[in-house]
């Protein structure tokens, strides 16, 4: 019985010994594998740190409005008798656009003109008789007052007739026609929009803290979605003398030359306004910098004694950002070779292989595109 028990204990010992031996073997293999991985060269992309001119600026959204633009309507009610314009026409100031039916008003005007002419003749005849002492001064005064009253009535009726013909108040481009012949219009009903597009106002707001950074005549750069590659330039024309008490923003109006009529009233644009003199700064793409609670770091590429490329981690102090770029104030010098991607696999002394076939975005003014 004791012999059998000893045999079982030996067997159990052998089993556990085999298990622990296998575990130790696997652990050793894993450590060797990890050590080999740590010494294997890691592929990274790099760039050479260099200076760039940065102009501190602020961006905001602006609305474009025509320097002269209006939705045209009639001052009086009436039936549309005739339309003289085509949609989208370029028209000159004073060009007739629409005629309301005015037959009754013209007939009344003609009657008033006849009465005015009779009153004028009566006044002239009585003046001749007054010279001959045939009529009194009172009659002359009455004739003069009657003529003045009828002249005013004619002018009033003529103004009403004129209001039945709508003319272009300024030179510009017409929009979509909103009425048809035979339609009855109430006073104030929109007929068509007229926009003078040679120049546009660029309206935007800035926080009151920025007031000292903007001045009349200052250059403003605009970007619009319709022409993403084009830079439009406007000039600050007006700074509102009142700050909005609800937002503490001040409204700014710039003027933009639009001779090619590329931009339309009502569009929005991204405004970039320089707020200080240009600065010369070392810059990196933001992917090159690891931001941590204990500080920001980058990896530099160095050559060891065996002339192999290795990575060295250094702390840096960052400054302003612009698009995909970050300025570096301290910890970096011009000419340093900096890892821009792949640094997550690195530690101090890691061997590296440089492959710059693909580089991260490094655009000072990146544009959003629809794919």
Secondary structure, DSSP 4 states (H G I P E B T S, - for coil): -HHHHHHHHHHHHHHHHHHHHHHHHHHHHHHHHHHHHHHSPEEEEEEE-EEEEEEEEEEEEEEEEEEEEEEEE-SS-EEEEEE---TT-EE-TT-EEEEE--HHHHHHHHHHHHHHHHHHHHHHHHHHHHHTT-S-HHHHHHHHHHHHHHHHHHHHHHHHHHHTEEE-SSSEEE------TT-EE-TT-EEEEEEEEEEEEEEEEEEGGGGGG--TT-EEEEEETTEEEEEEEEEEEEEEEEE-TTT-EEEEEEEEE-TT--S-TT-EEEEEEEEEEEEEEEEEEGGG-EEETTEEEEEEEEE-TTS-EEEEEEEEEEEEEETTEEEEEES--TT-EEEEE-GGG--TT-BEEE--SS-----TT------
